[in-house]
């Protein structure tokens, strides 16, 4: 049974709908595009663009994600099933984050980008 759904609410943003707790979260790790449709497998998300000569892009689905909570100055580690794995404080408040390769996490704040090696 599926617990999460990928949805496109408007042409430029992709969201994750969690059926269990009925939350909708913006997927910030996907670059801005004019999106048209989406589908996924167990390991990949596929998005098509809404432009002439449209493209089909593939994104890998990770077993878990880290989310920046700017309002409460913390990082949330969430499994792909939507379960909160851990919560950690982060100062200064994180704005955005992205994983580079398999072992570097970049976290931007108001004034700086911090790079963290993942183990």
C-alpha positions in Angstrom: 0.0 0.0 0.0 1.3 3.4 -0.9 1.8 5.9 1.9 3.3 8.8 -0.1 2.4 10.4 -3.4 4.3 12.9 -5.5 2.1 15.6 -6.8 2.5 18.7 -9.0 0.3 21.5 -7.6 1.3 24.2 -10.0 3.7 24.0 -13.0 6.8 24.9 -11.1 6.7 23.0 -7.8 6.7 19.3 -6.8 5.2 18.2 -3.5 5.1 15.0 -1.4 1.7 14.1 0.0 1.8 11.8 3.0 -1.4 9.8 3.1 -0.9 8.7 6.7 -0.8 12.2 8.3 -2.2 14.1 5.4 0.7 16.5 5.2 2.0 18.1 2.0 5.6 19.1 1.8 7.5 20.9 -1.0 10.3 18.9 -2.4 13.1 21.4 -2.4 15.9 19.3 -3.9 14.3 19.2 -7.3 15.4 22.2 -9.6 12.8 24.7 -10.8 11.2 23.7 -14.1 7.8 23.9 -15.8 6.6 20.4 -14.8 3.8 18.6 -16.6 3.5 15.1 -15.2 5.2 12.6 -12.9 5.4 8.9 -12.1 7.7 6.8 -10.0 9.1 3.4 -9.3 10.5 2.1 -6.0 13.9 3.7 -6.7 13.2 6.7 -9.1 11.0 9.7 -9.6 10.3 10.6 -13.3 9.1 14.2 -14.2 8.2 15.5 -17.6 8.6 19.1 -18.5 5.9 21.3 -20.0 7.8 22.9 -22.8 8.3 22.4 -26.5 10.6 19.4 -27.0 9.8 18.3 -23.5 12.2 16.2 -21.5 11.8 13.3 -19.1 14.0 13.7 -16.0 14.9 10.9 -13.5 15.6 11.6 -9.8 16.8 8.9 -7.4 14.6 8.3 -4.4 16.7 8.1 -1.2 15.8 5.8 1.7 15.6 8.9 3.9 15.7 12.6 3.6 16.9 15.5 5.7 14.7 18.6 5.9 15.7 22.1 7.0 13.3 23.6 9.5 14.2 27.3 9.4 11.6 28.4 11.9 12.8 26.2 14.7 16.5 26.1 13.8 16.7 22.3 13.3 17.2 19.5 10.9 14.7 16.7 10.5 15.8 13.2 9.4 12.7 11.5 7.8 12.5 8.0 6.3 10.9 7.7 2.8 7.9 6.2 4.6 7.4 9.6 6.4 8.6 8.4 9.8 10.6 10.9 11.9 14.0 9.2 12.4 15.7 12.0 14.4 15.7 15.8 15.1 18.8 17.9 15.7 19.2 21.6 16.4 21.2 23.6 13.9 22.6 27.2 14.4 22.4 29.5 12.7 19.0 28.5 11.3 19.2 26.4 8.2 17.6 27.7 5.0 18.2 24.9 2.4 20.3 21.8 2.1 21.4 19.5 -0.7 23.5 16.3 -0.7 26.6 16.3 -3.0 27.6 12.8 -4.0 27.1 10.2 -1.3 29.0 11.8 1.6 28.7 15.7 1.6 25.8 17.7 2.9 25.7 21.4 2.1 23.5 23.5 4.4 22.8 27.2 3.6 22.1 29.7 6.3 21.4 33.4 6.0 25.0 34.3 5.6 27.0 31.1 4.8 27.0 27.6 3.2 28.4 24.9 5.5 29.7 21.6 4.1 29.4 18.5 6.3 31.0 15.1 5.6 28.5 12.3 6.1 29.7 9.0 7.5 
